[in-house]
């Protein structure tokens, strides 16, 4: 499905804009190959606010206390409030009303994500989710809000692979909690064979400057992204995102101490968002800033 481009408003956001009759704030965050992207907005939902169905899942977490009701379907009699989860499946719309302004965080994801994860939870490759409204699940709500918070963090920008991993975590929790037939735990993770692990680590070192993705690394290991992430941690003791950041810092420090490249060039060469991002990460791991390391060398 390709990476999501945030320089243009997606069609489903235009639908929300028309339904709300108000401007929708800019999208924030990173997309991945399932279009797991984020949006946040405040709005009062007048009686009969109708949201048309779209071609993907819409997961909503309410972040304030305004009571919200879904009035188009008698199955949903509960009233939503702070940290309530709601889910609309592809093609499913809904009609809602709120008692005052309501604040939402949205995640959007595709059926293909669930198909990939279904096998690991014993649901087969056709796993689906049904509509949910006003589900009280503080644990999953926290992971959604953490995703949205990281997506909006402009100072310590998340990597694409971190957001991939967070998206998987949320989707797995939804499958477990919303689908009554889901297993309690995924199948046990297996270790990566040494030759595959070596190929993955070589790929990471060769492409530190790029936005590495779980799907890319999984292809190199011959595994789905989800199974690769679990196998990598089982083998190395750290997540792929943590390992990549460690290698970025290690390679950056080598360049700081052993070359005359500018700090900005080093940050770019090894995949940091900018020089200040590199400075923060190097200091976290080495206890000194890049400038201090270079001054010691001189």
Steps between C-alpha positions, in 0.01 A plus 500: 500500500800724512611754753254767597583854386410764756525792261146433372177439688381139468153447361362360825601817685304703249198286594552583867539866416166505318327302775624734771441817301823636643870510419693186587842567656805380308584133515797408712721197496653237282323273258600142427404251235159451662433876518503498879485876535367734765274799541364697794208740519247669728135536397148507634292231330145629453206261488535275199865568412556236235842363411495308171679170464855503365726230355702429817459453876456813712611458861401786733607579856313775678730722706251712698188442709219623270233225479459361147229264374468302179138533388478307173532146639308357800789265579702794632320633807807587709615861538861574406727717713867551573722215370203326331596302190282491191567315177331520160579230248549575129174615342329554835380851576318628805289778651606662828406776742706658780414711804758771438836511322670162466868438437613199299819330393462290185702216350426364154618158382429252224359147498834377367657566840248271671539231235873491567458482877209256509717192453721585799192511725345183363224683310609417146581749229144632468478648852266799521365737763141607554373844595556595864377803691585627851730211588674572830854370456755728666792278401436515125395866523839580654683333211292695249568829677870413526499444122333833439733675744811359336366585155462862611844525667692751290797520737583130523354379172411129500651271242282328244588162646394613850160604367469174306556311827250714691242445227546123525460512878168683473366270228593188696329635812186577301491150358540350847252724680232562239497158334377248756668214312851645516760311698649648816851505356657481155693189409843485666768699323789309340857621485650621173754262350851652513528544123168688480585715800833588340329601174254721689775668700701564183193651336444727801861619495488566127175696516518695826432822310164373373164459672531128568171313535401171660373378163842565341691317773243220512543440128875467551439241773229317304233579763191714531571834673318390817684165525830668416463757780432227755778274372752785499428586863505132597845470340666828601311606813408839351238623257598581140440871569729495805773314312485743206533799731792336678679446168428856391660633815799264475567589135451870570749493787754325276460779246512775763824367645661379178408746223476870431142481372272767642260390771206586273640274227555216746142532626370482143730213402382274781128566492435747781219750452748788539813598692315574824336158484845339467632711787221379730545134411880506524487670839240249626725207410851641545445761769663772287389711207650455152675836542664385822611172341656684208671752728659216697635351179660830410 
